Amino acid sequence: MVHACPNCRWYTDIDDAICPHCGQPMPEPDPALLEAEEPVSPFWRIWEYAQLGLGGVFLIGLLVWGYRQYNSEVMTGLGWVETAVSTLTTWLSNAPFFSNILLLSLLFWFLL
């Protein structure tokens, strides 16, 4: 936690005895404020897990879509692993792919 210096209003760690900005002594923190934690509603916990799950599904879907777009070979036997690794290597060396992924991830996080 942080609190503001009464002299310069600079925010410092709650454990600091003096303000690192102006050097004035910091007041003792109120123990009631230190122990008071606002309970997190179950809805927000579910929402956070849903965002994490949707992000994972989005990334997996993006990788599958990219694999199908850039690789037209049929996956037969164990050769598909080598093909997937070589395709991934090609993607990683392709700068426009990174810019597209960055744009899509920014758009995705903006929507969340």
C-alpha positions in Angstrom: 0.0 0.0 0.0 1.0 3.6 -0.5 0.1 6.9 1.2 0.8 10.5 0.5 3.3 12.7 2.2 1.5 15.5 4.2 4.2 18.0 3.0 4.7 17.3 -0.7 1.8 14.9 -1.5 4.3 12.5 -3.0 3.1 8.9 -2.8 5.4 6.5 -0.9 5.3 3.0 0.4 3.4 2.7 3.7 6.5 1.3 5.5 8.7 4.3 4.7 9.5 6.4 7.8 10.5 9.5 5.8 9.4 10.8 2.5 12.1 10.0 -0.2 11.0 13.1 -2.1 11.2 15.9 0.5 12.7 14.2 3.5 9.9 14.9 5.9 8.9 12.3 8.5 5.8 10.3 7.4 2.9 9.9 9.9 2.1 6.5 11.3 -0.5 4.7 9.2 -3.9 4.1 10.7 -4.1 0.4 11.7 -7.8 0.3 10.9 -7.1 1.2 7.3 -4.3 -1.4 7.0 -6.6 -4.2 8.0 -9.7 -3.1 6.1 -9.8 -5.0 2.9 -12.8 -4.8 0.6 -14.1 -8.3 -0.1 -14.1 -9.3 -3.7 -17.4 -10.3 -5.1 -17.8 -13.8 -6.6 -19.0 -12.1 -9.8 -15.6 -10.3 -10.3 -13.7 -13.5 -9.7 -15.8 -15.3 -12.3 -15.4 -12.4 -14.7 -11.6 -12.5 -14.3 -11.5 -16.3 -14.9 -13.8 -15.8 -17.9 -11.4 -13.2 -19.4 -8.5 -15.5 -18.9 -10.4 -18.4 -20.5 -11.6 -16.3 -23.4 -8.1 -15.0 -24.0 -6.7 -18.5 -24.1 -9.5 -19.6 -26.5 -8.7 -16.6 -28.7 -5.0 -17.3 -28.8 -5.5 -21.0 -29.6 -8.0 -20.1 -32.2 -5.7 -17.6 -33.7 -2.9 -20.2 -33.9 -5.1 -22.7 -35.5 -6.4 -20.2 -38.0 -2.9 -19.1 -38.8 -1.7 -22.7 -39.2 -4.5 -23.4 -41.6 -3.9 -20.2 -43.5 -0.2 -20.5 -44.0 0.1 -24.3 -44.2 -1.9 -26.2 -46.8 -0.2 -29.6 -46.3 -2.3 -32.5 -45.0 -1.2 -33.6 -41.6 -0.3 -37.3 -42.0 1.6 -39.4 -39.5 4.1 -37.6 -37.3 5.3 -35.3 -40.1 2.7 -32.7 -39.0 4.8 -31.9 -35.9 7.8 -31.0 -38.0 5.6 -28.9 -40.3 4.0 -27.1 -37.4 7.5 -26.2 -35.9 8.8 -25.0 -39.3 5.6 -23.0 -39.8 5.9 -21.5 -36.4 9.5 -20.6 -37.1 8.5 -18.9 -40.3 5.8 -16.9 -38.4 8.3 -15.8 -35.8 10.7 -14.5 -38.4 7.9 -12.6 -40.2 7.6 -9.0 -38.9 4.1 -8.3 -40.3 2.8 -11.4 -38.4 4.0 -9.7 -35.2 2.3 -6.4 -36.0 -0.9 -8.3 -36.8 -0.8 -10.2 -33.6 -0.1 -7.0 -31.6 -3.0 -5.2 -33.3 -5.3 -8.2 -32.6 -4.3 -8.5 -29.0 -4.7 -4.8 -28.4 -8.1 -4.9 -30.0 -9.0 -8.0 -27.9 -7.9 -6.4 -24.6 -9.7 -3.1 -25.5 -12.9 -5.1 -25.9 -12.5 -6.8 -22.6 
